[in-house]
């Protein structure tokens, strides 16, 4: 017993010395910095399908291009940033849809049976809604099964489609000069055509109204369910092809023949413009901030109570924002990390002092305050550790809490 007490005493003294020494080192101005990647906050940027320049580009609020894709494109007419951070492109005159990652690598494509694809969007179920212009149809395609699971035919050169929250589909039936909403059986349940001349885009708004880009009308209009125009913008327009109502209430417009993208507020004032050498930009999408994904949690799941273990947390933010982790150890204690680059392994130590089963929970928060879903890991601590190791591990835990970057330094 006396020998055991002496070992415990020596271990305690040693760790206190280490702690005090490191404290003095850091107080003297030394620091341990393991953040080596630079974060680019992509929320608020704008994606543009610059058709006759055969490119897709992403620009920030100052109009500076931060990402461009040009490989083999032939008049792309639609672009969308996916939830996984990749980009979906309608390579229209190549009669294909491609998904590319941030490095420009094509990770998925579809061309069979398509002719002049004007629009494609990812649905909540993972399928792709495709506007197949020269085949005069809109179809829903399952990329996993490789089959068409729904389609609406009998259209005339449709240019846009979107799946509504009620399960219906809103279609811009350009050649028939109308906007239609069809149910799953393909029946028309709502339509608008008054005065339209080759409309090219329609979007159902959160207030139930519909925003329409009237290409040959040289305007953008908002109509209510009864078909009354409640807002419009036409100043200087020359064949606008796409319009999107932004989260701030403004409207983003692809003004094709003026070779520009503009943002106007509800009063019609111009608040942002991007030209940047554009040549017939057919589509523009503002990248809104998206929440980080659920963290993965890895570490010991069958251990000994009283023992210090290292757990690793990692979450991906689709906008590339830095993230911090809110951790609940399920033993009455919680921790919050510092902000770290998206996709970085963040390591924390934990000691469970009592035997039992615990569920570690964690969620990530980005630099804009948006939080993502929770990740979990269930661990079991069926055995006990001896008192010497318990004390040693407890002091290591205290050290890590006061100097969290030490975990990274020593790769614990």
DRENVEXDO-661895 format. One line per field, with one value per residue (C-alpha): residue number from 1; z negated, x, y. Coordinates in nm, 3 decimals, padded with zeros to 5 digits, always signed. Example, Ala and Ser with C-alpha at 12.3 -4.5 7.8 and 13.67 -1.06 7.14 Angstrom:
<recs>
num (1;2)
z (-00.780;-00.714)
x (+01.230;+01.367)
y (-00.450;-00.106)
</recs>
This chain:
<recs>
num (1;2;3;4;5;6;7;8;9;10;11;12;13;14;15;16;17;18;19;20;21;22;23;24;25;26;27;28;29;30;31;32;33;34;35;36;37;38;39;40;41;42;43;44;45;46;47;48;49;50;51;52;53;54;55;56;57;58;59;60;61;62;63;64;65;66;67;68;69;70;71;72;73;74;75;76;77;78;79;80;81;82;83;84;85;86;87;88;89;90;91;92;93;94;95;96;97;98;99;100;101;102;103;104;105;106;107;108;109;110;111;112;113;114;115;116;117;118;119;120;121;122;123;124;125;126;127;128;129;130;131;132;133;134;135;136;137;138;139;140;141;142;143;144;145;146;147;148;149;150;151;152;153;154;155;156;157;158;159;160;161;162;163;164;165;166;167;168;169;170;171;172;173;174;175;176;177;178;179;180;181;182;183;184;185;186;187;188;189;190;191;192;193;194;195;196;197;198;199;200;201;202;203;204;205;206;207;208;209;210;211;212;213;214;215;216;217;218;219;220;221;222;223;224;225;226;227;228;229;230;231;232;233;234;235;236;237;238;239;240;241;242;243;244;245;246;247;248;249;250;251;252;253;254;255;256;257;258;259;260;261;262;263;264;265;266;267;268;269;270;271;272;273;274;275;276;277;278;279;280;281;282;283;284;285;286;287;288;289;290;291;292;293;294;295;296;297;298;299;300;301;302;303;304;305;306;307;308;309;310;311;312;313;314;315;316;317;318;319;320;321;322;323;324;325;326;327;328;329;330;331;332;333;334;335;336;337;338;339;340;341;342;343;344;345;346;347;348;349;350;351;352;353;354;355;356;357;358;359;360;361;362;363;364;365;366;367;368;369;370;371;372;373;374;375;376;377;378;379;380;381;382;383;384;385;386;387;388;389;390;391;392;393;394;395;396;397;398;399;400;401;402;403;404;405;406;407;408;409;410;411;412)
z (+00.000;-00.091;+00.246;+00.428;+00.248;+00.340;+00.711;+00.702;+00.530;+00.786;+01.082;+00.938;+00.878;+01.228;+01.397;+01.186;+01.296;+01.661;+01.630;+01.465;+01.719;+02.012;+01.851;+01.819;+02.178;+02.317;+02.091;+02.227;+02.573;+02.727;+02.898;+03.065;+03.390;+03.589;+03.820;+04.159;+04.399;+04.515;+04.496;+04.775;+04.673;+04.986;+04.858;+05.038;+05.355;+05.691;+05.943;+06.308;+06.621;+06.870;+07.175;+07.480;+07.290;+07.234;+06.862;+06.516;+06.255;+05.891;+05.789;+05.449;+05.357;+05.508;+05.841;+05.802;+05.953;+05.692;+05.888;+06.259;+06.460;+06.838;+06.931;+07.249;+07.183;+07.476;+07.391;+07.033;+06.941;+06.579;+06.266;+05.909;+05.600;+05.438;+05.069;+05.082;+05.209;+05.568;+05.866;+06.104;+06.457;+06.759;+07.043;+07.283;+07.629;+07.526;+07.430;+07.086;+06.715;+06.513;+06.144;+06.069;+05.739;+05.629;+05.809;+06.138;+06.148;+06.299;+06.039;+06.217;+06.557;+06.761;+07.135;+07.263;+07.409;+07.347;+07.605;+07.506;+07.128;+07.000;+06.628;+06.362;+05.989;+05.707;+05.518;+05.148;+05.227;+05.417;+05.761;+06.035;+06.195;+06.558;+06.815;+07.147;+07.386;+07.732;+07.617;+07.486;+07.144;+06.777;+06.604;+06.261;+06.281;+06.013;+06.043;+05.819;+06.005;+06.338;+06.435;+06.504;+06.226;+06.345;+06.644;+06.793;+07.173;+07.429;+07.352;+07.599;+07.541;+07.160;+07.010;+06.634;+06.370;+05.991;+05.745;+05.500;+05.131;+05.200;+05.434;+05.751;+06.025;+06.156;+06.526;+06.755;+07.078;+07.291;+07.638;+07.511;+07.344;+07.003;+06.653;+06.531;+06.204;+06.248;+05.992;+05.984;+06.238;+06.478;+06.448;+06.456;+06.124;+06.182;+06.475;+06.576;+06.930;+06.942;+07.171;+07.153;+07.452;+07.424;+07.045;+06.945;+06.566;+06.282;+05.909;+05.642;+05.353;+04.983;+04.985;+05.246;+05.533;+05.848;+05.983;+06.364;+06.600;+06.914;+07.167;+07.470;+07.243;+07.111;+06.755;+06.434;+06.268;+05.946;+05.970;+05.695;+05.708;+05.868;+06.151;+06.050;+06.092;+05.750;+05.840;+06.155;+06.278;+06.635;+06.624;+06.898;+06.927;+07.246;+07.250;+06.884;+06.868;+06.495;+06.175;+05.814;+05.500;+05.240;+04.866;+04.811;+05.023;+05.323;+05.669;+05.864;+06.242;+06.534;+06.788;+07.089;+07.375;+07.146;+07.047;+06.675;+06.350;+06.137;+05.792;+05.733;+05.414;+05.373;+05.478;+05.802;+05.699;+05.838;+05.542;+05.710;+06.062;+06.212;+06.575;+06.572;+06.942;+06.944;+07.276;+07.255;+06.892;+06.879;+06.511;+06.175;+05.831;+05.500;+05.263;+04.929;+04.610;+04.538;+04.204;+04.139;+04.155;+03.857;+03.701;+03.717;+03.375;+03.341;+03.040;+02.785;+02.746;+02.498;+02.228;+01.860;+01.633;+01.490;+01.809;+02.038;+02.400;+02.706;+02.923;+03.269;+03.410;+03.776;+03.966;+04.320;+04.388;+04.751;+04.764;+04.636;+04.317;+04.003;+03.746;+03.373;+03.186;+02.899;+02.714;+02.455;+02.288;+02.128;+01.780;+01.681;+01.853;+02.181;+02.386;+02.676;+02.907;+03.080;+03.445;+03.675;+04.056;+04.202;+04.231;+03.976;+03.711;+03.372;+03.076;+02.719;+02.421;+02.186;+01.864;+01.748;+01.372;+01.331;+01.506;+01.751;+02.103;+02.238;+02.560;+02.676;+02.867;+03.072;+03.327;+03.533;+03.559;+03.843;+03.820;+03.919;+03.618;+03.821;+03.650;+03.811;+03.711;+03.421;+03.441;+03.174;+03.049;+02.781;+02.552;+02.273;+01.974;+01.800;+01.605;+01.351;+01.365;+01.063;+00.854;+00.979;+01.343;+01.252;+01.092;+01.380;+01.642;+01.449;+01.447;+01.821;+01.874;+01.676;+01.880;+02.207;+02.096;+02.019;+02.319;+02.590;+02.867;+02.680;+02.794;+03.152;+03.077;+02.927;+03.163;+02.875)
x (+00.000;+00.288;+00.456;+00.130;+00.092;+00.446;+00.382;+00.064;+00.244;+00.527;+00.287;+00.088;+00.396;+00.526;+00.205;+00.180;+00.533;+00.444;+00.129;+00.308;+00.590;+00.352;+00.154;+00.469;+00.567;+00.233;+00.221;+00.562;+00.411;+00.473;+00.177;+00.098;-00.094;-00.206;-00.449;-00.277;-00.569;-00.730;-01.109;-01.315;-01.671;-01.872;-02.218;-02.340;-02.146;-02.320;-02.303;-02.340;-02.396;-02.205;-02.342;-02.161;-01.832;-01.877;-01.807;-01.958;-01.815;-01.864;-01.808;-01.806;-01.998;-01.724;-01.754;-01.421;-01.425;-01.323;-01.407;-01.447;-01.529;-01.478;-01.367;-01.550;-01.863;-02.081;-02.327;-02.422;-02.762;-02.817;-02.607;-02.685;-02.472;-02.565;-02.597;-02.271;-02.081;-02.053;-02.195;-02.464;-02.435;-02.665;-02.411;-02.691;-02.540;-02.349;-02.686;-02.574;-02.588;-02.267;-02.184;-01.836;-01.652;-01.455;-01.143;-01.336;-01.355;-01.674;-01.822;-02.153;-02.305;-02.613;-02.656;-02.856;-03.188;-03.144;-03.165;-03.095;-03.125;-03.223;-03.262;-03.178;-03.229;-03.160;-03.470;-03.496;-03.511;-03.181;-03.340;-03.285;-03.568;-03.472;-03.617;-03.552;-03.625;-03.613;-03.791;-04.069;-04.084;-03.992;-03.872;-03.760;-03.454;-03.326;-02.943;-02.899;-03.135;-03.060;-03.427;-03.690;-03.950;-04.183;-04.234;-04.469;-04.486;-04.684;-04.507;-04.358;-03.989;-04.006;-03.721;-03.757;-03.917;-03.921;-04.073;-04.305;-04.347;-04.693;-04.540;-04.661;-04.428;-04.412;-04.319;-04.228;-04.392;-04.209;-04.340;-04.699;-04.646;-04.763;-04.664;-04.836;-04.849;-04.914;-04.981;-04.820;-05.073;-04.971;-05.298;-05.280;-05.401;-05.295;-05.176;-05.086;-05.052;-05.188;-04.968;-04.671;-04.438;-04.191;-04.143;-03.824;-03.830;-04.081;-04.033;-04.298;-04.234;-04.283;-04.588;-04.758;-04.701;-04.508;-04.205;-04.180;-03.902;-04.082;-03.803;-03.965;-04.167;-03.841;-03.965;-03.987;-04.327;-04.470;-04.828;-05.057;-05.268;-05.554;-05.325;-05.291;-04.952;-04.836;-04.478;-04.279;-03.941;-03.856;-03.613;-03.355;-03.430;-03.332;-03.453;-03.415;-03.394;-03.383;-03.509;-03.467;-03.615;-03.340;-03.367;-03.321;-03.631;-03.436;-03.455;-03.157;-03.199;-02.997;-03.036;-02.913;-02.882;-02.740;-02.470;-02.513;-02.649;-02.839;-02.996;-03.289;-03.480;-03.858;-03.873;-03.689;-03.361;-03.049;-02.836;-02.577;-02.450;-02.202;-02.092;-01.728;-01.702;-02.023;-02.168;-02.530;-02.553;-02.862;-02.871;-02.761;-02.796;-02.709;-02.539;-02.717;-02.548;-02.607;-02.564;-02.273;-02.337;-02.364;-02.023;-01.868;-01.741;-01.471;-01.289;-01.294;-01.640;-01.550;-01.314;-01.246;-01.395;-01.135;-00.927;-00.858;-00.960;-00.931;-01.239;-01.225;-01.498;-01.527;-01.802;-01.818;-01.964;-02.087;-01.996;-01.644;-01.711;-01.509;-01.704;-01.699;-01.834;-02.082;-02.018;-02.235;-02.050;-02.369;-02.213;-02.332;-02.040;-02.027;-01.759;-01.744;-01.444;-01.278;-01.361;-01.166;-01.159;-01.438;-01.341;-01.058;-01.016;-01.081;-00.969;-01.096;-01.020;-01.277;-01.274;-01.582;-01.543;-01.832;-01.902;-02.193;-02.310;-02.294;-02.407;-02.174;-02.365;-02.222;-02.336;-02.140;-02.200;-02.061;-01.923;-02.265;-02.430;-02.609;-02.614;-02.636;-02.778;-02.645;-02.395;-02.378;-02.149;-02.248;-01.967;-01.957;-01.725;-01.779;-01.451;-01.269;-00.910;-00.678;-00.648;-00.299;-00.406;-00.732;-00.540;-00.291;-00.566;-00.765;-00.465;-00.417;-00.780;-00.733;-00.421;-00.608;-00.896;-00.657;-00.430;-00.650;-00.392;-00.162;-00.378;-00.293;+00.073;+00.133;-00.117;-00.297)
y (+00.000;+00.237;+00.172;+00.243;+00.575;+00.675;+00.600;+00.804;+01.091;+01.091;+01.081;+01.368;+01.581;+01.509;+01.616;+01.930;+02.024;+01.961;+02.169;+02.462;+02.450;+02.457;+02.736;+02.944;+02.867;+02.980;+03.286;+03.386;+03.414;+03.074;+02.909;+02.581;+02.639;+02.339;+02.520;+02.506;+02.540;+02.862;+02.881;+03.040;+03.128;+03.052;+03.147;+03.460;+03.379;+03.354;+03.069;+03.168;+02.958;+03.176;+03.002;+03.138;+03.157;+02.782;+02.807;+02.800;+03.031;+03.120;+03.481;+03.648;+03.964;+04.182;+03.999;+03.821;+03.468;+03.210;+02.894;+02.822;+02.510;+02.502;+02.149;+02.050;+02.256;+02.357;+02.633;+02.537;+02.680;+02.580;+02.533;+02.432;+02.380;+02.048;+01.969;+01.769;+02.074;+01.949;+02.138;+02.010;+02.151;+02.129;+02.103;+02.183;+02.156;+01.843;+01.693;+01.587;+01.664;+01.643;+01.662;+01.795;+01.829;+02.135;+02.008;+01.987;+01.608;+01.467;+01.231;+01.159;+01.221;+01.143;+01.178;+00.881;+00.987;+01.360;+01.637;+02.000;+01.983;+02.328;+02.263;+02.004;+02.010;+01.770;+01.657;+01.578;+01.205;+01.222;+01.199;+01.458;+01.658;+01.722;+01.960;+01.783;+02.069;+01.913;+01.600;+01.826;+01.664;+01.691;+01.377;+01.258;+01.036;+00.800;+00.808;+00.505;+00.274;+00.442;+00.472;+00.736;+00.718;+00.996;+01.218;+01.475;+01.470;+01.667;+01.996;+02.244;+02.313;+02.339;+02.542;+02.500;+02.279;+02.253;+02.010;+02.186;+02.111;+01.964;+01.705;+01.874;+01.999;+02.357;+02.367;+02.654;+02.536;+02.791;+02.702;+02.703;+03.044;+02.925;+02.818;+02.502;+02.310;+01.939;+01.668;+01.325;+01.195;+01.473;+01.662;+02.041;+02.186;+02.549;+02.755;+03.107;+03.235;+03.591;+03.798;+03.560;+03.542;+03.255;+03.252;+03.072;+03.037;+03.007;+02.971;+02.914;+03.153;+03.091;+03.322;+03.101;+03.343;+03.254;+03.443;+03.432;+03.539;+03.658;+03.624;+03.787;+04.015;+04.162;+04.153;+03.956;+03.935;+03.794;+03.666;+03.542;+03.228;+03.421;+03.533;+03.898;+04.062;+04.185;+04.285;+04.338;+04.458;+04.554;+04.848;+04.797;+04.426;+04.245;+03.883;+03.781;+03.403;+03.327;+03.489;+03.383;+03.539;+03.558;+03.503;+03.879;+03.952;+04.078;+03.920;+03.784;+03.803;+03.662;+03.944;+03.747;+03.994;+04.261;+04.009;+04.071;+03.935;+04.185;+04.191;+04.428;+04.501;+04.507;+04.874;+04.796;+04.956;+04.793;+04.675;+04.450;+04.385;+04.144;+04.150;+04.037;+03.952;+03.747;+03.638;+03.530;+03.418;+03.199;+03.112;+03.254;+03.097;+03.261;+03.018;+03.047;+02.938;+02.570;+02.394;+02.160;+01.789;+01.555;+01.489;+01.146;+01.037;+00.773;+00.631;+00.350;+00.196;-00.082;+00.037;+00.077;+00.336;+00.571;+00.550;+00.845;+00.791;+01.013;+01.073;+01.229;+01.454;+01.555;+01.736;+01.873;+02.218;+02.242;+02.613;+02.550;+02.746;+02.676;+02.474;+02.422;+02.120;+02.107;+01.781;+01.608;+01.320;+01.180;+01.184;+01.530;+01.708;+01.903;+02.076;+02.321;+02.327;+02.619;+02.689;+02.459;+02.412;+02.203;+01.836;+01.860;+01.589;+01.749;+01.538;+01.552;+01.332;+01.184;+00.982;+00.795;+00.751;+00.508;+00.183;+00.193;+00.265;+00.621;+00.788;+01.065;+01.332;+01.616;+01.871;+02.125;+02.499;+02.714;+03.067;+03.206;+03.040;+02.772;+02.432;+02.090;+01.752;+01.549;+01.267;+00.996;+00.719;+00.468;+00.351;+00.093;+00.105;-00.231;-00.247;-00.030;+00.098;+00.105;+00.422;+00.520;+00.527;+00.703;+00.989;+01.005;+01.013;+01.271;+01.505;+01.449;+01.543;+01.865;+01.941;+01.889;+02.112;+02.396;+02.342;+02.181;+02.212;+01.974;+01.686;+01.779;+01.843;+01.499;+01.329;+01.164)
</recs>
